[in-house]
Amino acid sequence: MRTHVLISAGLFLVSSCAELGGTASQSTDEPVAVATFNLELENGGLDTTPESPEFEELENAVGLDALALEEDVAEPEIDAALADLGPVRRFELRLLWGHRPEGKPDTSRVWDGSVSTTVGGLRVIRAIRFEADTDSLEARVDASAVAFTSTTYGHVDGLRLRLVIPEAEADGELVIALAGLPELRIPHARLAHLVRARKVDELGNGLSIIAFEDTGCVRGAVAGRWEKTQARGGVFGGAVEGREGHKVGKLVGIWGVRKGGERRFFGRFVRDGEPVGIARGTWTKLPHGDGGLFRGQVIGGGGAVLGHLVGHFRTATEPGPVAMEDDAAEATPEDAQGSFQAIFFGSDDSGLCAPPGAPSPSGEPPSPDLCTADASCVVPPVADCNGLDCDLSTME
């Protein structure tokens, strides 16, 4: 992937300081604000009323008109083979590899390799940022493995996959083999709810994966980009995928550090063109400075909890339009743009769907360690992701 333009797993950010009302010398005392939305307000000033000119201004700031290049893949023979497996368990995976913040955009890396399973089969849903001159999917020999060629320069490539395992079979392993790296083997059981990111070399390249089991509850993925546009924060936006892997909506909002020091994000979740909820939560940087973790909840009208969101964000090398202030160390990660991936899980028709690792009978409130109120919303230690398998450490 030769291009250096900031297009990745989610969206392309094309905003400017002038559009957002920010400048490089903006005071760190000024709140993060776009149009009528302000990080200091309850839920950032966002609600679930029909979309307004003010929300359109926020969308324009994020740059939703230019979606990432993700190509749907047709595999009729694989579909037929998986259909013959009988009753199955299904896992949804999103795998990215490529450039991380300290990497050099003009330094290429070859990632040729494969993703395979020791039990069941894999279906390729989409190829992420594959380009004809450097990246391709090899012809499938059988359903157990997906082989590919991939070269990255300034950003990432990836795959959106579905793992299908016969219910009668014992759990196996997902095997990720990439050129020049040790084989990564992940037990299928860990894919039930996995958020993981790893650095793989000293040039700034890395690998990240999010995965969840399709249990019939409302679960899916969000992938997008964030940008620092003001001294204390900025905007973010991404595409929302449903359990089937199809794009079902978007999440757009603001993030940053409030005047009191609290790290917050607020976004509007729009599904099929209609606002259905507000995502609100908190974020933290990782000690090594390469991105961090965020989590929160999605609420509907009247404050009813519709679901929860847990994910990680990464920074990118390209500088953003607003310089980092010397006295705003808590404002953002040092780099001013980046990407994020997340799992969301919510309620089904019978009541609250149990958060991974925290069993909750239908109708009971969510586990108390979840972000249940704006006033007490805190990010837990990286080792405690509400039962999620969150390994955001670097390989050092």
C-alpha positions as CSV (number, residue, x, y, z in Angstrom):
1,M,0.0,0.0,0.0
2,R,2.0,3.0,-1.3
3,T,-0.4,5.9,-0.6
4,H,0.4,8.2,2.4
5,V,-3.1,9.7,2.5
6,L,-4.8,9.1,5.8
7,I,-7.3,6.5,4.8
8,S,-7.6,3.5,7.1
9,A,-10.0,1.1,8.8
10,G,-12.6,3.8,9.1
11,L,-12.7,7.3,7.6
12,F,-10.6,9.9,5.8
13,L,-10.2,13.1,7.8
14,V,-10.2,16.2,5.6
15,S,-11.0,19.0,8.1
16,S,-9.0,22.1,8.6
17,C,-8.4,24.4,11.5
18,A,-10.5,27.1,9.9
19,E,-13.4,24.8,9.5
20,L,-13.3,23.8,13.1
21,G,-12.6,27.3,14.6
22,G,-9.3,26.2,16.0
23,T,-5.7,27.5,15.6
24,A,-2.3,26.2,16.5
25,S,-2.1,28.9,19.2
26,Q,-5.5,28.1,20.7
27,S,-5.6,28.4,24.5
28,T,-5.7,25.2,26.4
29,D,-8.4,26.7,28.6
30,E,-10.9,26.7,25.7
31,P,-13.3,23.7,25.8
32,V,-13.5,21.2,22.9
33,A,-16.4,22.4,20.8
34,V,-17.7,22.0,17.3
35,A,-20.9,23.9,16.3
36,T,-23.2,23.6,19.3
37,F,-21.5,20.5,20.7
38,N,-19.2,21.0,23.7
39,L,-17.3,18.5,25.8
40,E,-18.2,20.3,28.9
41,L,-22.0,19.7,28.4
42,E,-23.9,16.7,29.4
43,N,-23.5,14.1,26.7
44,G,-21.4,16.7,24.9
45,G,-24.7,18.5,23.9
46,L,-25.7,15.5,21.7
47,D,-29.1,14.0,21.6
48,T,-31.2,11.6,19.5
49,T,-33.4,14.2,17.8
50,P,-33.5,14.2,14.0
51,E,-30.2,15.3,12.4
52,S,-29.7,19.0,12.3
53,P,-27.4,21.5,10.4
54,E,-25.3,21.6,13.6
55,F,-24.7,17.8,13.4
56,E,-24.0,18.1,9.6
57,E,-21.3,20.5,10.6
58,L,-19.8,18.0,12.9
59,E,-20.0,15.3,10.3
60,N,-18.2,17.6,7.8
61,A,-15.5,18.2,10.4
62,V,-14.9,14.5,10.6
63,G,-15.0,13.9,6.8
64,L,-17.7,11.2,6.5
65,D,-17.9,11.7,2.7
66,A,-14.7,9.7,2.1
67,L,-15.0,6.2,3.4
68,A,-12.1,3.8,3.6
69,L,-11.4,1.4,0.8
70,E,-12.9,-1.8,1.9
71,E,-13.8,-4.3,-0.9
72,D,-16.5,-6.9,-0.4
73,V,-15.3,-10.4,-1.3
74,A,-17.6,-13.0,-2.9
75,E,-16.7,-16.7,-2.0
76,P,-19.6,-18.9,-3.2
77,E,-17.7,-22.1,-3.0
78,I,-16.6,-21.4,0.5
79,D,-20.1,-20.4,1.5
80,A,-21.3,-23.8,0.2
81,A,-18.6,-25.7,2.1
82,L,-19.4,-23.8,5.4
83,A,-23.1,-24.5,4.9
84,D,-22.3,-28.3,5.0
85,L,-20.9,-28.0,8.5
86,G,-24.3,-28.2,10.1
87,P,-25.0,-26.4,13.4
88,V,-22.1,-24.0,14.0
89,R,-20.7,-21.4,16.3
90,R,-19.7,-18.1,14.5
91,F,-17.0,-15.6,15.3
92,E,-16.5,-12.2,13.7
93,L,-13.0,-10.9,13.3
94,R,-11.3,-7.7,12.1
95,L,-7.6,-8.0,11.6
96,L,-5.3,-5.0,10.7
97,W,-1.5,-4.9,10.2
98,G,0.9,-2.2,9.2
99,H,2.3,1.1,10.2
100,R,2.2,2.4,13.8
101,P,3.0,5.9,15.0
102,E,6.8,5.8,15.3
103,G,7.1,4.2,11.9
104,K,8.6,5.8,8.8
105,P,6.1,6.3,6.0
106,D,8.7,5.7,3.3
107,T,9.8,2.4,4.8
108,S,7.9,-0.6,3.4
109,R,7.1,-3.9,5.1
110,V,6.0,-7.1,3.4
111,W,3.3,-9.0,5.3
112,D,2.6,-11.9,3.0
113,G,1.1,-14.7,4.9
114,S,-2.1,-16.5,5.9
115,V,-4.8,-16.8,8.5
116,S,-6.0,-20.3,9.2
117,T,-8.0,-22.3,11.6
118,T,-7.4,-25.8,13.0
119,V,-11.1,-26.5,13.2
120,G,-13.9,-25.3,11.0
121,G,-13.5,-22.7,8.2
122,L,-12.9,-19.0,7.4
123,R,-15.0,-16.7,5.2
124,V,-13.4,-13.5,3.9
125,I,-16.1,-10.7,4.2
126,R,-13.9,-7.8,3.1
127,A,-10.4,-6.9,2.1
128,I,-9.3,-3.7,3.9
129,R,-7.1,-1.2,1.9
130,F,-5.9,-3.8,-0.5
131,E,-4.3,-2.2,-3.6
132,A,-3.9,-4.0,-6.9
133,D,-0.2,-3.4,-7.3
134,T,0.9,-4.7,-3.9
135,D,-1.9,-6.6,-2.3
136,S,-4.1,-9.6,-3.2
137,L,-6.0,-12.6,-1.9
138,E,-4.7,-15.9,-3.2
139,A,-7.1,-18.5,-4.7
140,R,-8.7,-20.5,-1.9
141,V,-7.6,-24.1,-1.7
142,D,-10.1,-25.0,1.1
143,A,-12.1,-23.2,3.8
144,S,-9.5,-23.6,6.5
145,A,-7.0,-21.0,5.3
146,V,-6.8,-17.6,3.7
147,A,-3.5,-16.7,2.0
148,F,-2.6,-13.2,0.8
149,T,0.1,-10.9,-0.3
150,S,0.4,-7.5,1.3
151,T,2.9,-4.6,1.5
152,T,2.4,-1.5,3.6
153,Y,4.2,1.8,3.6
154,G,2.5,4.6,5.6
155,H,-0.6,2.9,6.8
156,V,-2.5,-0.4,7.2
157,D,-4.0,-3.3,5.3
158,G,-6.4,-5.9,6.8
159,L,-9.1,-8.5,6.5
160,R,-12.7,-8.7,7.9
161,L,-13.2,-12.4,8.5
162,R,-15.8,-14.9,9.8
163,L,-14.8,-18.0,11.6
164,V,-17.3,-20.9,11.5
165,I,-16.9,-23.9,13.9
166,P,-19.1,-27.0,14.1
167,E,-20.9,-27.1,17.4
168,A,-19.9,-30.8,17.8
169,E,-16.2,-30.0,17.4
170,A,-13.8,-29.1,20.2
171,D,-12.3,-25.6,20.2
172,G,-9.2,-25.3,18.0
173,E,-6.9,-22.3,17.3
174,L,-6.8,-19.4,14.9
175,V,-3.3,-19.2,13.4
176,I,-1.9,-16.0,12.0
177,A,1.3,-16.4,10.0
178,L,2.9,-13.2,8.7
179,A,6.3,-12.8,6.9
180,G,9.2,-12.4,9.2
181,L,7.2,-12.9,12.4
182,P,6.6,-15.9,14.7
183,E,3.3,-17.7,14.3
184,L,0.5,-16.2,16.4
185,R,-1.9,-18.9,17.7
186,I,-5.1,-17.8,19.4
187,P,-7.4,-20.4,21.0
188,H,-10.9,-20.1,19.6
189,A,-12.3,-19.5,23.1
190,R,-10.4,-16.2,23.3
191,L,-12.1,-15.0,20.2
192,A,-15.5,-14.8,22.0
193,H,-14.5,-11.2,23.1
194,L,-11.0,-10.1,22.1
195,V,-9.4,-6.6,21.8
196,R,-5.7,-6.9,21.1
197,A,-2.9,-4.8,19.6
198,R,0.8,-5.5,19.4
199,K,3.9,-3.8,18.2
200,V,5.9,-6.2,16.0
201,D,9.2,-4.4,15.2
202,E,11.3,-1.3,16.0
203,L,10.2,0.5,12.8
204,G,6.7,1.1,14.2
205,N,4.7,-1.7,12.6
206,G,2.0,-3.5,14.4
207,L,-0.8,-5.9,14.4
208,S,-4.3,-5.5,15.9
209,I,-7.4,-7.7,16.1
210,I,-10.9,-7.4,17.5
211,A,-13.2,-10.4,17.6
212,F,-16.5,-11.5,19.1
213,E,-18.8,-14.5,19.0
214,D,-22.1,-14.1,17.4
215,T,-24.4,-15.3,20.2
216,G,-27.6,-13.8,18.8
217,C,-27.3,-10.7,21.0
218,V,-26.7,-7.3,19.6
219,R,-23.0,-7.3,18.9
220,G,-20.8,-5.7,16.2
221,A,-17.8,-3.6,15.5
222,V,-16.9,0.1,15.1
223,A,-13.9,1.2,13.1
224,G,-12.9,4.7,12.3
225,R,-10.5,7.7,12.8
226,W,-10.0,10.4,15.3
227,E,-8.3,13.8,14.9
228,K,-7.0,16.4,17.3
229,T,-8.4,19.7,16.1
230,Q,-8.1,21.9,19.2
231,A,-5.7,22.1,22.1
232,R,-7.7,19.8,24.4
233,G,-9.2,17.3,21.9
234,G,-11.1,17.0,18.7
235,V,-13.4,14.9,16.6
236,F,-13.9,11.2,15.7
237,G,-16.0,9.2,13.4
238,G,-16.4,5.7,12.2
239,A,-18.5,3.1,10.5
240,V,-20.6,0.6,12.5
241,E,-20.9,-3.0,11.4
242,G,-23.6,-5.4,12.5
243,R,-23.3,-9.1,13.3
244,E,-23.4,-10.0,9.7
245,G,-20.5,-7.7,8.8
246,H,-22.6,-5.2,6.9
247,K,-22.3,-1.5,7.5
248,V,-25.4,-0.5,9.5
249,G,-24.6,3.0,10.6
250,K,-22.1,5.5,11.8
251,L,-20.7,7.0,15.0
252,V,-19.7,10.6,15.0
253,G,-18.7,12.8,17.9
254,I,-16.1,14.8,20.0
255,W,-13.4,13.7,22.4
256,G,-10.9,15.3,24.7
257,V,-10.1,16.5,28.2
258,R,-12.6,18.5,30.1
259,K,-11.5,21.6,32.1
260,G,-11.7,19.5,35.3
261,G,-9.2,16.9,33.8
262,E,-11.7,14.2,33.0
263,R,-11.1,12.4,29.7
264,R,-14.3,12.0,27.8
265,F,-15.9,11.2,24.5
266,F,-19.4,11.7,23.2
267,G,-20.8,10.5,19.9
268,R,-24.2,10.1,18.1
269,F,-24.9,6.6,16.9
270,V,-26.9,6.8,13.6
271,R,-28.5,3.6,12.2
272,D,-30.2,3.5,8.8
273,G,-30.2,7.3,8.8
274,E,-31.9,7.7,12.1
275,P,-30.2,8.8,15.4
276,V,-30.7,5.9,17.9
277,G,-28.4,6.6,20.7
278,I,-25.5,8.5,22.3
279,A,-22.2,6.9,23.0
280,R,-20.5,8.3,26.0
281,G,-17.4,7.2,27.9
282,T,-13.8,7.7,28.8
283,W,-10.4,7.0,27.4
284,T,-6.8,6.5,28.7
285,K,-3.4,6.5,27.1
286,L,-1.1,3.5,27.4
287,P,2.2,4.0,29.3
288,H,4.3,3.5,26.2
289,G,2.4,6.3,24.4
290,D,1.2,4.2,21.5
291,G,-2.5,4.8,21.6
292,G,-4.7,3.6,24.4
293,L,-8.0,2.1,25.5
294,F,-11.5,3.5,25.6
295,R,-14.9,2.3,26.9
296,G,-18.3,3.6,27.5
297,Q,-22.0,3.0,27.0
298,V,-24.7,3.7,24.4
299,I,-27.8,5.3,25.8
300,G,-31.2,6.0,24.2
301,G,-34.0,8.4,25.0
302,G,-34.5,8.8,28.7
303,G,-31.1,7.5,29.5
304,A,-31.9,3.8,28.9
305,V,-28.7,1.8,28.4
306,L,-28.8,0.3,24.9
307,G,-25.3,-1.2,24.9
308,H,-21.6,-0.9,25.7
309,L,-18.5,-0.1,23.8
310,V,-14.9,-1.2,24.4
311,G,-11.9,-0.7,22.1
312,H,-8.5,0.7,21.5
313,F,-7.1,3.7,19.5
314,R,-3.8,4.2,17.8
315,T,-1.9,7.3,16.8
316,A,-0.5,8.0,13.3
317,T,2.7,9.7,12.2
318,E,1.3,12.5,10.2
319,P,1.0,15.7,12.2
320,G,-2.5,17.1,12.7
321,P,-3.5,20.7,11.9
322,V,-3.2,21.9,15.5
323,A,0.1,21.7,17.4
324,M,0.3,20.1,20.8
325,E,0.6,22.8,23.5
326,D,3.6,22.5,25.9
327,D,1.3,22.9,28.9
328,A,-1.4,20.6,27.7
329,A,0.2,17.3,28.5
330,E,-3.1,15.7,29.4
331,A,-4.9,16.9,26.3
332,T,-4.2,14.2,23.8
333,P,-1.7,11.6,22.7
334,E,1.2,13.5,21.2
335,D,0.3,12.7,17.6
336,A,-2.8,14.5,16.3
337,Q,-4.5,11.8,14.2
338,G,-5.1,8.1,14.4
339,S,-7.5,5.2,14.1
340,F,-9.7,3.2,16.4
341,Q,-11.4,-0.2,16.6
342,A,-14.1,-1.3,19.1
343,I,-16.6,-4.0,19.9
344,F,-20.1,-3.0,20.9
345,F,-22.5,-5.3,22.7
346,G,-26.1,-4.4,23.7
347,S,-29.6,-5.6,24.5
348,D,-31.7,-8.1,22.7
349,D,-35.5,-8.5,22.8
350,S,-35.4,-10.4,26.1
351,G,-33.4,-7.7,28.0
352,L,-29.9,-6.8,28.6
353,C,-27.4,-9.0,26.8
354,A,-24.8,-10.2,29.3
355,P,-21.5,-8.3,28.9
356,P,-18.6,-10.6,28.1
357,G,-17.2,-12.1,31.3
358,A,-19.9,-10.5,33.5
359,P,-23.0,-12.8,33.5
360,S,-26.2,-10.8,34.0
361,P,-29.6,-12.5,33.9
362,S,-32.2,-10.9,31.6
363,G,-33.5,-7.6,33.1
364,E,-30.8,-7.0,35.6
365,P,-28.7,-3.8,35.4
366,P,-25.3,-4.0,33.9
367,S,-22.2,-4.9,35.9
368,P,-21.4,-2.0,38.2
369,D,-17.8,-1.7,36.9
370,L,-19.2,-0.6,33.5
371,C,-19.4,3.1,32.7
372,T,-22.9,3.6,34.1
373,A,-22.9,7.4,34.8
374,D,-21.1,10.3,33.3
375,A,-20.0,11.6,36.8
376,S,-18.3,8.3,37.7
377,C,-17.2,7.1,34.3
378,V,-13.7,5.7,34.6
379,V,-11.4,3.5,32.6
380,P,-10.3,0.4,34.4
381,P,-6.7,-0.7,34.4
382,V,-5.7,-2.3,31.1
383,A,-5.7,-5.7,32.7
384,D,-9.4,-5.4,33.6
385,C,-11.6,-4.9,30.6
386,N,-14.8,-6.1,32.1
387,G,-13.9,-9.7,31.2
388,L,-12.8,-8.8,27.7
389,D,-9.5,-10.3,26.6
390,C,-7.6,-7.0,26.3
391,D,-3.9,-7.3,25.5
392,L,-2.7,-3.9,24.4
393,S,0.9,-4.4,25.5
394,T,3.8,-4.1,23.1
395,M,6.1,-6.9,22.2
396,E,9.3,-5.7,23.8
